């Protein structure tokens, strides 16, 4: 089946190639797939013959890599080194280097390993590098080496078996003691890696093992276990587990955690740091859960005990409560590196609500220059039209041609034209990793020329080229989006805003949660929506197909828009977090829309709503439609849960 797809892609690409260039490139592409097939079939003679004629073809390194990888034990090492040197930072070069490194480690050829090794994010290769240095050391391992071994140890999750040798050295050194074991147990508990904590417990005494078992029970059942544990003697380990349990309980019920913590504080001698950490955590959890007590508890945190998260949630809670005096004070005293568009906007809102109109207008006018959520909101507060201006990315013809001629870019282009998008993406990521902003600009323009919008968007952002709105907000599939939006009686700019935020127009996008395609539909949602359209998809590929994905995503948008009484802001939040959660976040009394958005508990959903709505404005401009103000998209106030429930279809 895979071969049939490859040949279908090849045929489509051959038809696409300009006539003057078609013969050679089409033949090379045909030979490339034939060489791969020959190699997979074990026909090395045919593979060698076909590959010999492809040395000038962009994807030749991948054909050569396959052979060198599988024949590394029989090929001259100088040949392996030549390939790695030539394709040093490219995917095939990196893969062959790593493959050879694992072979060298397996053979315990530590000196050669160190000569070949380069910085890697692979923990197995990192561990082998430390092990190689330990094995080639001429004297007792240095403090630096033991520091590196300890750094590999001090993680809250299992490390690969390659690290066992390093840990053996560490175990036999003066560094390894119960304190170091407990340090890793604590990290494991914080990450929820209870299996690792249990594994480490066997290296401790029987009483210590029982405490770790108790800690695990607190992790799973904080409410009941805190009551039981509170009857114990006031020991350091008891205080540590109790503080952990209070934070654990606060994740689901901040008010219950606060009550329990007040009782625990009166009985146990917690350290100043433990008290501060737990009370910060409970206060922030209360803010996330929209507890009426959140603002008070956040206010009670000593200034010396606050951190960035505390200060952020202080502002969000003051916004939701409409405590403008407190909001002004807290935004004014923020450290400089925490002053953002958000805090600038809310300081202006606080001044405005307290008759400080002059100061508010100055802040709004500064913000209004930005093509962003807070920039558009500032324009709305000033009652002025948006002025969208796109500043094209400088197009240097000489540098552009040099960028297009880079072998890495030619490989990415060839994979992209063949429809092998994951391979093209790996090449692109590798090629752009070390580019400076000017180079990234030319690379983004190159991706745009190819019609590879996702890479153009991502690369422009990486280079800090924010003001080229045409580059950052393309309108692919325009006829499908506009026609589908019209049929569903939706705003096409909003559909584009959702698509841009969900996938950045990555056709094959698949999230870790399983969401699919341009509009990132969960399979169950896609199936339910398809049934409403009397069109059951037969495969994942059908859901991923752009036209289908746009139709299904738009139909689902229509469905949730109806559920939220036509409120685009609430429907946007529901598309990301689910309708059930959004209903839980609805207020008991009507709240201004901008205040409600700022207090959305999930940072992902909050940013999602802000991006989609602001992107929709820009897509109004791209589609040459009248710009619809954010204030109109959001509505003046968020309806209460009771109001929405009564009116829901």
C-alpha positions as CSV (number, residue, x, y, z in Angstrom):
1,X,0.0,0.0,0.0
2,X,2.8,2.4,0.9
3,X,4.5,1.8,-2.4
4,X,1.3,2.6,-4.3
5,X,1.0,5.9,-2.4
6,X,4.7,6.7,-3.2
7,X,4.1,6.1,-6.9
8,X,0.9,8.1,-6.8
9,X,2.7,11.0,-5.2
10,X,5.5,10.6,-7.8
11,X,3.1,10.7,-10.7
12,X,1.4,13.9,-9.3
13,X,4.8,15.6,-8.8
14,X,5.9,14.6,-12.3
15,X,2.9,16.3,-13.7
16,X,3.7,19.4,-11.7
17,X,7.3,19.8,-12.8
18,X,7.9,22.6,-15.4
19,X,8.6,21.1,-18.9
20,X,12.2,22.3,-19.2
21,X,13.2,20.7,-16.0
22,X,11.0,17.7,-15.9
23,X,13.0,15.0,-17.6
24,X,16.0,14.9,-15.4
25,X,14.3,15.5,-12.1
26,X,11.4,13.1,-12.8
27,X,13.9,10.4,-13.7
28,X,15.9,11.0,-10.5
29,X,12.7,10.8,-8.4
30,X,11.7,7.6,-10.1
31,X,15.2,6.2,-9.4
32,X,15.1,7.3,-5.8
33,X,12.0,5.3,-5.0
34,X,13.3,2.4,-7.1
35,X,16.6,2.4,-5.1
36,X,14.7,2.4,-1.8
37,X,12.5,-0.4,-3.0
38,X,15.5,-2.4,-4.1
39,X,17.3,-1.9,-0.8
40,X,14.2,-2.9,1.2
41,X,14.0,-6.0,-0.9
42,X,17.6,-6.9,-0.2
43,X,18.6,-6.4,-3.9
44,X,21.9,-4.6,-3.1
45,X,23.2,-4.8,-6.7
46,X,20.2,-3.0,-8.1
47,X,20.4,-0.5,-5.2
48,X,24.1,0.3,-5.8
49,X,23.5,0.7,-9.6
50,X,20.5,3.0,-9.1
51,X,22.2,5.0,-6.3
52,X,25.3,5.6,-8.4
53,X,23.3,7.7,-10.8
54,X,21.8,9.9,-8.0
55,X,24.8,11.6,-6.5
56,X,23.6,15.0,-7.7
57,X,20.0,14.4,-6.5
58,X,19.1,16.3,-3.3
59,X,18.0,13.1,-1.4
60,X,21.1,11.1,-2.2
61,X,22.4,11.3,1.4
62,X,19.3,9.4,2.6
63,X,20.0,6.5,0.3
64,X,23.6,6.4,1.3
65,X,22.7,6.7,5.0
66,X,20.5,3.5,4.9
67,X,23.5,1.5,3.6
68,X,26.0,2.9,6.0
69,X,23.7,2.5,9.0
70,X,23.1,-1.2,8.3
71,X,26.7,-2.0,7.3
72,X,28.6,0.1,9.8
73,X,30.5,-3.0,11.0
74,X,31.9,-3.8,7.5
75,X,32.4,-0.3,6.0
76,X,35.7,1.4,6.6
77,X,35.3,3.8,9.5
78,X,36.9,6.5,7.4
79,X,34.0,6.3,5.1
80,X,31.5,6.7,8.0
81,X,33.5,9.7,9.2
82,X,33.5,11.3,5.8
83,X,29.8,11.0,5.5
84,X,29.3,12.5,9.0
85,X,31.7,15.4,8.3
86,X,29.9,16.2,5.0
87,X,26.4,16.0,6.4
88,X,27.3,17.1,9.9
89,X,24.1,18.9,11.0
90,X,21.6,17.2,8.6
91,X,19.3,14.5,9.8
92,X,21.1,11.7,8.0
93,X,24.5,12.9,9.4
94,X,23.2,13.2,12.9
95,X,21.5,9.8,12.7
96,X,24.6,8.0,11.5
97,X,26.7,9.7,14.2
98,X,24.3,8.6,16.9
99,X,24.1,5.0,15.4
100,X,27.9,4.8,15.4
101,X,28.1,6.2,19.0
102,X,25.8,3.5,20.3
103,X,28.0,0.9,18.5
104,X,31.1,2.3,20.0
105,X,29.6,2.4,23.5
106,X,28.5,-1.2,23.1
107,X,32.0,-2.2,22.2
108,X,33.4,-0.1,25.1
109,X,35.6,1.9,22.7
110,X,35.5,4.9,24.9
111,X,38.3,7.0,23.4
112,X,36.8,6.8,20.0
113,X,33.4,7.6,21.5
114,X,34.7,10.8,23.0
115,X,36.3,11.8,19.7
116,X,33.0,11.4,17.8
117,X,30.6,12.7,20.5
118,X,28.9,16.0,20.1
119,X,26.4,17.7,22.4
120,X,23.2,15.8,22.4
121,X,19.7,16.0,24.0
122,X,19.6,12.2,24.1
123,X,20.1,11.2,27.8
124,X,21.5,7.8,26.7
125,X,24.3,9.5,24.7
126,X,24.9,11.9,27.5
127,X,25.3,9.1,30.0
128,X,27.6,7.2,27.7
129,X,29.7,10.4,27.3
130,X,30.2,10.6,31.1
131,X,30.8,6.9,31.3
132,X,33.5,7.2,28.5
133,X,35.2,9.9,30.4
134,X,35.1,7.9,33.6
135,X,36.6,4.9,31.8
136,X,39.4,6.9,30.2
137,X,40.3,8.9,33.3
138,X,43.9,8.2,34.4
139,X,43.2,9.0,38.0
140,X,40.3,9.0,40.5
141,X,37.3,10.6,38.9
142,X,37.3,14.4,39.3
143,X,34.7,16.4,41.2
144,X,33.6,17.7,37.8
145,X,32.9,14.2,36.5
146,X,31.0,13.3,39.7
147,X,29.0,16.5,39.4
148,X,27.9,15.5,35.9
149,X,27.0,12.0,37.1
150,X,25.0,13.5,39.9
151,X,23.2,15.8,37.5
152,X,22.1,12.8,35.5
153,X,20.9,11.1,38.7
154,X,19.0,14.1,40.0
155,X,15.9,13.8,37.8
156,X,12.4,12.8,38.8
157,X,12.0,10.0,36.2
158,X,13.7,6.8,35.1
159,X,16.8,7.3,33.0
160,X,17.7,4.9,30.1
161,X,19.7,1.7,30.8
162,X,22.7,3.5,29.3
163,X,23.0,5.5,32.5
164,X,23.4,2.4,34.7
165,X,27.2,2.4,34.3
166,X,27.4,6.0,35.4
167,X,25.2,5.4,38.4
168,X,27.4,2.4,39.4
169,X,30.3,4.8,39.6
170,X,28.2,7.2,41.6
171,X,27.0,4.5,43.9
172,X,30.6,3.4,44.6
173,X,31.7,7.0,45.3
174,X,31.6,9.0,48.5
175,X,28.7,11.1,46.9
176,X,26.1,8.4,47.2
177,X,24.3,8.5,50.5
178,X,20.7,8.5,51.8
179,X,20.4,12.3,51.3
180,X,21.1,12.0,47.6
181,X,18.6,9.1,47.3
182,X,16.0,11.2,49.1
183,X,16.7,14.1,46.8
184,X,15.7,12.0,43.8
185,X,12.6,10.5,45.7
186,X,11.4,14.1,46.2
187,X,11.8,14.9,42.5
188,X,10.0,11.7,41.6
189,X,7.1,12.5,43.9
190,X,6.8,16.0,42.5
191,X,6.6,14.5,38.9
192,X,4.2,11.9,40.0
193,X,6.7,9.1,39.2
194,X,5.7,6.9,42.1
195,X,7.2,3.8,40.5
196,X,10.6,5.4,40.6
197,X,10.1,6.5,44.2
198,X,9.3,2.8,45.1
199,X,12.3,1.6,43.2
200,X,14.6,4.0,45.1
201,X,13.0,3.0,48.4
202,X,14.7,-0.4,48.3
203,X,18.0,1.3,48.8
204,X,16.9,2.9,52.1
205,X,16.2,1.5,55.6
206,X,12.9,-0.2,56.4
207,X,11.5,2.8,58.3
208,X,12.4,5.1,55.4
209,X,10.7,2.7,53.0
210,X,7.5,2.9,55.0
211,X,7.6,6.7,54.8
212,X,7.9,6.6,51.0
213,X,4.9,4.2,50.9
214,X,3.0,6.6,53.1
215,X,3.9,9.5,50.8
216,X,2.5,7.5,47.8
217,X,-0.8,7.1,49.7
218,X,-0.9,10.9,50.3
219,X,-0.4,11.4,46.6
220,X,-3.4,9.3,45.7
221,X,-5.7,10.2,48.6
222,X,-4.6,13.6,50.1
223,X,-7.8,14.4,52.0
224,X,-8.1,11.2,54.0
225,X,-4.3,10.6,54.4
226,X,-3.7,14.1,55.7
227,X,-6.1,13.4,58.6
228,X,-4.4,10.1,59.3
229,X,-0.8,11.5,59.0
230,X,-1.6,14.4,61.3
231,X,-1.7,12.1,64.3
232,X,2.0,11.3,63.9
233,X,4.9,12.8,65.8
234,X,6.3,16.2,64.6
235,X,9.2,14.8,62.5
236,X,10.9,16.5,59.5
237,X,9.7,13.8,57.2
238,X,6.1,14.1,58.5
239,X,6.1,17.8,57.9
240,X,7.5,17.4,54.4
241,X,4.8,14.9,53.4
242,X,2.1,17.0,55.1
243,X,3.2,20.1,53.1
244,X,3.2,18.0,49.9
245,X,-0.3,16.6,50.8
246,X,-1.7,20.1,51.4
247,X,-0.5,21.2,48.0
248,X,-1.8,18.0,46.4
249,X,-5.3,18.6,48.0
250,X,-5.3,22.2,46.8
251,X,-5.1,21.1,43.2
252,X,-8.7,19.8,43.4
253,X,-10.1,21.7,46.4
254,X,-8.2,24.9,47.5
255,X,-10.8,25.8,50.2
256,X,-10.6,22.4,51.8
257,X,-6.8,22.5,51.7
258,X,-6.8,26.0,53.3
259,X,-8.9,24.7,56.2
260,X,-6.7,21.7,56.7
261,X,-3.5,23.7,56.5
262,X,-4.6,26.1,59.2
263,X,-5.1,23.1,61.5
264,X,-1.7,21.6,60.5
265,X,0.1,24.8,61.1
266,X,-1.0,25.0,64.7
267,X,0.3,21.5,65.4
268,X,3.5,21.1,63.4
269,X,6.6,23.3,63.3
270,X,6.8,23.8,59.5
271,X,9.8,25.8,58.2
272,X,9.3,29.4,56.9
273,X,10.0,28.1,53.4
274,X,7.4,25.3,53.7
275,X,4.7,27.7,55.0
276,X,5.4,30.2,52.2
277,X,5.3,27.5,49.5
278,X,2.1,25.9,50.7
279,X,0.3,29.1,51.2
280,X,1.3,30.4,47.8
281,X,0.1,27.2,46.2
282,X,-3.2,27.2,48.0
283,X,-3.9,30.9,47.1
284,X,-3.0,30.4,43.4
285,X,-5.1,27.2,43.3
286,X,-8.0,29.1,44.8
287,X,-7.6,31.8,42.0
288,X,-7.7,29.1,39.3
289,X,-10.8,27.6,40.9
290,X,-12.4,31.0,41.1
291,X,-12.9,30.8,44.9
292,X,-14.3,33.9,46.5
293,X,-11.5,33.7,49.0
294,X,-8.7,33.8,46.4
295,X,-8.1,37.6,46.5
296,X,-7.8,37.6,50.2
297,X,-5.4,34.7,50.4
298,X,-3.3,36.1,47.6
299,X,-3.2,39.5,49.5
300,X,-2.1,37.7,52.7
301,X,1.1,36.3,51.0
302,X,4.0,38.3,52.2
303,X,5.7,40.4,49.5
304,X,9.0,38.7,50.3
305,X,7.3,35.3,49.7
306,X,5.7,36.1,46.3
307,X,7.0,34.8,43.0
308,X,6.0,35.5,39.4
309,X,3.1,33.1,39.5
310,X,1.7,34.7,42.7
311,X,1.9,38.1,41.2
312,X,0.3,37.0,38.0
313,X,-2.7,35.5,39.8
314,X,-3.0,38.4,42.1
315,X,-3.6,40.6,39.0
316,X,-6.0,38.1,37.4
317,X,-8.0,37.7,40.6
318,X,-8.2,41.5,41.1
319,X,-9.4,41.8,37.5
320,X,-12.2,39.2,37.9
321,X,-13.3,40.8,41.2
322,X,-13.2,44.3,39.7
323,X,-11.0,45.6,42.6
324,X,-9.5,48.5,40.6
325,X,-7.5,50.1,43.5
326,X,-5.8,46.8,44.3
327,X,-5.2,46.1,40.6
328,X,-3.6,49.5,40.1
329,X,-1.2,48.9,43.0
330,X,-0.3,45.4,42.0
331,X,0.4,46.3,38.3
332,X,2.4,49.3,39.4
333,X,4.7,47.4,41.7
334,X,5.5,44.6,39.3
335,X,9.2,43.9,38.5
336,X,10.2,45.3,35.1
337,X,10.7,41.9,33.5
338,X,7.0,41.0,34.4
339,X,5.5,44.1,32.8
340,X,3.7,42.9,29.7
341,X,1.0,44.1,27.3
342,X,-1.5,42.4,29.6
343,X,-0.4,44.3,32.7
344,X,-0.2,47.6,30.8
345,X,-3.7,47.1,29.6
346,X,-5.1,46.3,33.0
347,X,-3.2,49.1,34.6
348,X,-5.0,51.4,32.1
349,X,-8.3,49.8,32.9
350,X,-7.8,50.3,36.6
351,X,-6.9,54.0,36.0
352,X,-9.9,54.4,33.8
353,X,-12.3,53.0,36.3
354,X,-10.9,55.3,39.0
355,X,-11.2,58.5,36.9
356,X,-7.6,58.5,35.9
357,X,-8.5,59.0,32.2
358,X,-5.4,60.9,31.2
359,X,-3.1,58.2,32.4
360,X,-5.3,55.5,31.0
361,X,-5.4,57.1,27.5
362,X,-1.6,57.4,27.4
363,X,-1.2,53.6,28.1
364,X,-4.0,52.7,25.6
365,X,-2.4,54.8,22.9
366,X,0.9,53.0,23.3
367,X,-0.8,49.6,23.2
368,X,-3.0,50.5,20.3
369,X,0.0,50.4,17.9
370,X,0.3,46.6,18.4
371,X,-1.4,44.1,16.1
372,X,-2.4,42.0,19.1
373,X,-5.3,41.2,21.5
374,X,-4.4,43.9,23.9
375,X,-3.6,46.3,21.1
376,X,-7.1,45.8,19.6
377,X,-8.7,46.0,23.0
378,X,-6.9,49.3,23.7
379,X,-8.3,50.6,20.3
380,X,-11.8,49.6,21.5
381,X,-11.3,51.5,24.8
382,X,-10.3,54.6,22.8
383,X,-13.3,54.1,20.4
384,X,-11.0,54.3,17.4
385,X,-10.7,52.2,14.3
386,X,-7.9,49.6,13.9
387,X,-5.0,50.6,11.6
388,X,-3.5,47.4,10.3
389,X,-0.2,47.9,8.5
390,X,1.8,45.1,7.1
391,X,5.6,45.6,6.9
392,X,6.9,43.2,4.3
393,X,9.9,41.1,5.3
394,X,13.0,42.5,3.4
395,X,13.4,40.4,0.2
396,X,17.1,40.3,-0.6
397,X,17.3,38.6,-4.0
398,X,20.9,37.6,-3.7
399,X,20.5,36.2,-0.2
400,X,17.2,34.5,-1.1
401,X,18.9,32.7,-4.0
402,X,21.7,31.6,-1.7
403,X,19.2,30.3,0.8
404,X,17.3,28.4,-1.9
405,X,20.6,26.9,-3.1
406,X,21.6,25.5,0.3
407,X,21.7,21.6,0.1
408,X,19.6,21.4,3.3
409,X,16.9,23.6,1.7
410,X,17.0,21.6,-1.5
411,X,16.5,18.4,0.5
412,X,13.6,20.0,2.4
413,X,12.1,21.3,-0.8
414,X,12.4,17.9,-2.5
415,X,10.7,16.1,0.4
416,X,8.0,18.7,0.5
417,X,7.3,18.4,-3.3
418,X,7.1,14.6,-2.9
419,X,4.5,15.0,-0.2
420,X,6.8,13.5,2.4
421,X,6.0,16.3,4.9
422,X,7.5,14.8,8.2
423,X,10.8,14.3,6.4
424,X,10.7,17.8,5.0
425,X,9.9,19.2,8.4
426,X,12.9,17.4,10.0
427,X,15.2,18.8,7.3
428,X,13.8,22.3,7.7
429,X,14.1,22.2,11.5
430,X,17.7,21.1,11.3
431,X,18.6,23.6,8.7
432,X,17.1,26.6,10.5
433,X,18.3,25.7,14.0
434,X,21.4,28.0,13.9
435,X,20.2,30.7,11.5
436,X,20.3,34.3,12.4
437,X,17.3,36.6,12.1
438,X,18.2,37.8,8.6
439,X,18.7,34.2,7.4
440,X,15.4,33.2,9.0
441,X,13.7,36.0,7.1
442,X,14.9,34.6,3.7
443,X,14.0,31.1,4.8
444,X,10.4,32.2,5.7
445,X,10.0,33.8,2.4
446,X,11.3,30.7,0.7
447,X,8.7,28.5,2.5
448,X,6.0,31.1,1.5
449,X,7.0,30.7,-2.2
450,X,6.7,27.0,-1.9
451,X,3.2,27.4,-0.4
452,X,4.5,25.7,2.8
453,X,2.6,28.1,5.1
454,X,3.2,26.4,8.5
455,X,7.0,26.7,8.0
456,X,6.7,30.3,6.8
457,X,4.7,31.2,9.9
458,X,6.9,29.4,12.4
459,X,10.2,30.6,10.8
460,X,9.1,34.2,10.7
461,X,8.1,34.0,14.4
462,X,11.5,32.5,15.3
463,X,13.3,35.3,13.5
464,X,11.1,37.9,15.3
465,X,9.5,39.1,12.0
466,X,6.1,40.0,13.5
467,X,4.9,42.8,11.3
468,X,4.7,41.0,8.0
469,X,1.0,40.2,8.3
470,X,0.7,38.7,4.8
471,X,3.5,36.3,5.6
472,X,2.2,35.4,9.1
473,X,-1.5,35.2,8.1
474,X,-1.9,33.5,4.7
475,X,-5.3,32.4,3.5
476,X,-4.9,28.9,2.0
477,X,-8.0,27.0,1.0
478,X,-9.8,30.3,0.7
479,X,-12.7,29.1,-1.5
480,X,-13.3,26.1,0.8
481,X,-13.2,28.2,4.0
482,X,-15.4,31.0,2.6
483,X,-18.0,28.6,1.0
484,X,-18.2,26.4,4.1
485,X,-18.5,29.4,6.4
486,X,-21.3,30.7,4.3
487,X,-23.2,27.4,4.4
488,X,-22.8,27.2,8.2
489,X,-23.6,30.9,8.6
490,X,-20.3,31.5,10.2
491,X,-17.8,34.3,10.1
492,X,-15.0,33.1,7.7
493,X,-12.4,35.2,9.5
494,X,-13.2,33.4,12.7
495,X,-12.9,30.0,11.0
496,X,-9.5,31.1,9.8
497,X,-8.6,32.4,13.3
498,X,-9.4,29.0,14.8
499,X,-7.4,27.2,12.0
500,X,-4.4,29.5,12.4
501,X,-4.2,28.9,16.1
502,X,-5.0,25.2,16.0
503,X,-2.5,24.1,13.4
504,X,-0.8,27.1,11.7
505,X,-2.1,25.4,8.5
506,X,-0.2,22.2,9.2
507,X,-2.3,19.7,7.1
508,X,-1.0,16.6,8.8
509,X,-1.1,18.0,12.3
510,X,-1.7,15.4,15.0
511,X,-1.6,16.5,18.6
512,X,-0.4,14.3,21.5
513,X,-4.1,14.1,22.6
514,X,-5.0,12.7,19.1
515,X,-6.5,15.8,17.5
516,X,-6.3,15.8,13.7
517,X,-5.8,18.2,10.9
518,X,-6.1,21.9,10.1
519,X,-8.8,22.4,12.7
520,X,-7.5,19.8,15.2
521,X,-10.6,17.7,15.6
522,X,-10.6,14.9,18.2
523,X,-11.7,11.6,16.5
524,X,-14.8,11.3,18.6
525,X,-15.8,14.9,17.8
526,X,-15.1,14.3,14.1
527,X,-17.2,11.2,14.0
528,X,-20.1,12.8,15.9
529,X,-20.1,15.8,13.7
530,X,-19.8,13.7,10.5
531,X,-22.9,11.8,11.5
532,X,-24.8,15.1,11.8
533,X,-23.7,15.8,8.2
534,X,-24.6,12.2,7.2
535,X,-21.0,11.6,6.2
536,X,-19.2,8.9,8.3
537,X,-15.4,9.2,7.7
538,X,-13.9,5.8,6.9
539,X,-10.3,6.6,8.0
540,X,-8.0,9.0,9.7
541,X,-6.8,10.1,6.3
542,X,-10.3,11.2,5.4
543,X,-10.5,13.4,8.5
544,X,-7.1,14.9,7.8
545,X,-8.0,15.8,4.2
546,X,-8.2,19.6,4.1
547,X,-11.7,19.9,2.6
548,X,-13.2,17.4,4.9
549,X,-11.4,18.8,8.0
550,X,-12.6,22.3,7.2
551,X,-16.2,21.1,6.8
552,X,-16.2,19.1,10.0
553,X,-14.4,21.8,12.0
554,X,-16.8,24.5,10.8
555,X,-19.9,22.3,11.5
556,X,-18.6,21.8,15.0
557,X,-18.0,25.5,15.4
558,X,-21.6,26.1,14.4
559,X,-22.8,23.5,16.9
560,X,-21.0,25.1,19.9
561,X,-21.8,28.6,18.8
562,X,-25.5,27.7,19.0
563,X,-24.9,26.1,22.4
564,X,-23.5,29.4,23.6
565,X,-26.2,31.7,22.2
566,X,-24.1,33.0,19.4
567,X,-21.3,34.2,21.7
568,X,-18.2,33.8,19.7
569,X,-15.8,34.3,22.6
570,X,-17.4,31.5,24.7
571,X,-17.6,29.2,21.7
572,X,-13.9,29.8,21.0
573,X,-13.1,28.8,24.6
574,X,-15.3,25.8,24.3
575,X,-13.6,24.7,21.1
576,X,-10.4,24.5,23.0
577,X,-11.4,23.4,26.5
578,X,-14.7,21.8,25.9
579,X,-18.3,23.1,26.5
580,X,-18.6,21.5,29.9
581,X,-15.6,23.4,31.4
582,X,-16.7,26.7,29.9
583,X,-20.1,26.3,31.5
584,X,-18.3,25.7,34.8
585,X,-16.4,29.0,34.4
586,X,-19.5,31.1,33.8
587,X,-20.1,33.7,36.5
588,X,-22.9,33.9,39.0
589,X,-23.4,37.6,38.0
590,X,-22.7,39.2,34.6
591,X,-19.0,40.0,34.2
592,X,-17.4,42.2,31.5
593,X,-16.0,40.1,28.7
594,X,-12.4,41.2,28.9
595,X,-12.4,40.5,32.7
596,X,-13.8,37.0,32.1
597,X,-11.1,36.2,29.5
598,X,-8.3,37.4,31.7
599,X,-9.4,35.0,34.5
600,X,-9.8,31.8,32.5
601,X,-8.1,29.2,34.7
602,X,-6.2,27.4,32.0
603,X,-3.4,29.5,30.5
604,X,-3.6,27.5,27.3
605,X,-7.3,28.3,26.8
606,X,-6.8,32.0,27.9
607,X,-4.1,32.5,25.3
608,X,-6.1,30.5,22.7
609,X,-9.1,32.8,23.1
610,X,-7.0,35.9,22.9
611,X,-5.2,34.7,19.8
612,X,-8.2,33.4,17.9
613,X,-10.1,36.6,18.4
614,X,-7.2,38.9,17.5
615,X,-6.3,36.7,14.5
616,X,-9.9,37.0,13.3
617,X,-9.5,40.8,13.1
618,X,-6.4,40.3,11.0
619,X,-8.2,37.8,8.7
620,X,-10.9,40.4,8.3
621,X,-8.2,42.6,6.8
622,X,-6.7,39.7,4.7
623,X,-10.2,38.9,3.3
624,X,-10.8,42.5,2.6
625,X,-13.8,42.7,4.9
626,X,-14.8,45.4,7.3
627,X,-12.8,45.0,10.5
628,X,-15.0,43.7,13.2
629,X,-14.0,45.1,16.6
630,X,-13.0,42.7,19.4
631,X,-15.6,44.2,21.6
632,X,-18.3,43.2,19.2
633,X,-16.9,39.7,18.8
634,X,-16.7,39.2,22.6
635,X,-19.9,40.9,23.7
636,X,-20.2,43.4,26.5
637,X,-20.8,40.9,29.3
638,X,-20.6,37.2,29.9
639,X,-24.0,35.7,30.7
640,X,-24.4,33.8,33.9
641,X,-24.7,30.0,34.0
642,X,-28.4,30.2,34.8
643,X,-29.1,32.6,31.9
644,X,-27.2,30.4,29.4
645,X,-28.8,27.2,30.6
646,X,-32.3,28.6,30.2
647,X,-31.6,29.8,26.7
648,X,-29.5,26.8,25.5
649,X,-31.0,24.8,22.6
